[in-house]
């Protein structure tokens, strides 16, 4: 998801007073989910770009599902 699209989407979610996190790549997304679980945080929705650097969205999604 491009930066402009991401910011536009975040504005909609932030207007609903929901906590929104963003990751710059797939590995960071997986790490955020791991860290969240350690802190008692669970994500209700994860929107994944399929062509991210370091770890693409397909690999990241599989890794998150395996958690």
Legacy VTK file of the C-alpha trace (Angstrom):
# vtk DataFile Version 3.0
C-alpha trace
ASCII
DATASET POLYDATA
POINTS 67 float
0.000 0.000 0.000
1.459 3.370 -0.956
2.205 5.979 1.671
-0.611 8.287 0.510
-3.152 5.460 0.592
-1.914 4.316 3.999
-2.234 7.803 5.481
-5.718 8.237 4.022
-6.826 4.905 5.504
-5.270 5.715 8.878
-7.181 8.967 9.081
-10.430 7.015 8.757
-9.447 4.554 11.500
-8.088 7.246 13.805
-11.397 9.086 13.475
-13.012 6.044 15.075
-10.599 6.348 18.038
-8.947 3.017 17.289
-5.265 2.325 17.795
-3.487 1.885 14.478
0.063 0.591 13.964
1.978 0.519 10.694
4.942 -1.559 9.568
7.339 -0.697 6.763
7.977 -4.297 5.750
6.710 -7.804 6.353
9.345 -8.745 8.918
8.505 -5.685 10.978
4.805 -6.640 10.868
5.586 -10.138 12.169
7.824 -8.689 14.887
5.056 -6.274 15.928
2.554 -9.114 16.300
5.056 -11.102 18.403
5.815 -8.083 20.600
2.111 -7.317 20.953
1.371 -10.801 22.235
4.142 -10.447 24.821
2.437 -7.241 26.017
-1.094 -8.664 25.924
-2.057 -6.807 22.730
-3.944 -8.602 19.977
-4.648 -7.181 16.545
-8.236 -7.329 15.308
-7.347 -6.504 11.702
-4.122 -6.673 9.732
-4.011 -5.161 6.247
-1.042 -6.532 4.346
0.657 -5.305 1.168
1.726 -8.390 -0.746
4.883 -6.878 -2.260
6.784 -5.483 0.725
10.562 -5.477 1.120
12.545 -7.884 3.346
9.582 -10.291 3.799
6.677 -10.072 1.358
3.058 -10.087 2.443
2.546 -13.759 1.618
5.435 -14.843 3.858
4.459 -12.407 6.603
0.855 -13.592 6.576
1.952 -17.210 6.844
4.317 -16.362 9.707
1.576 -14.459 11.565
-0.869 -17.329 11.104
1.708 -19.703 12.606
2.008 -17.629 15.782
LINES 1 68
67 0 1 2 3 4 5 6 7 8 9 10 11 12 13 14 15 16 17 18 19 20 21 22 23 24 25 26 27 28 29 30 31 32 33 34 35 36 37 38 39 40 41 42 43 44 45 46 47 48 49 50 51 52 53 54 55 56 57 58 59 60 61 62 63 64 65 66
